[in-house]
């Protein structure tokens, strides 16, 4: 689900950039932050799974 949300955020950023570059940049940065948080969560889940095995 996280990749779908990330791609959606980036798509919205592209559309918003057509009308306002500054708002598009803000949405793009928020997408990058969301993407980073998703990878951190995925990494912690993988570590927990490895420890259980």
Residue pairs with C-beta under 8 A, 6 or more apart in sequence:
2 35
2 38
2 41
2 42
3 38
5 34
5 38
6 31
6 34
6 35
6 38
9 27
9 30
9 31
9 34
10 28
10 31
12 27
13 24
13 25
13 27
13 28
13 31
14 24
16 23
16 24
16 27
17 23
17 24
17 25
17 28
18 24
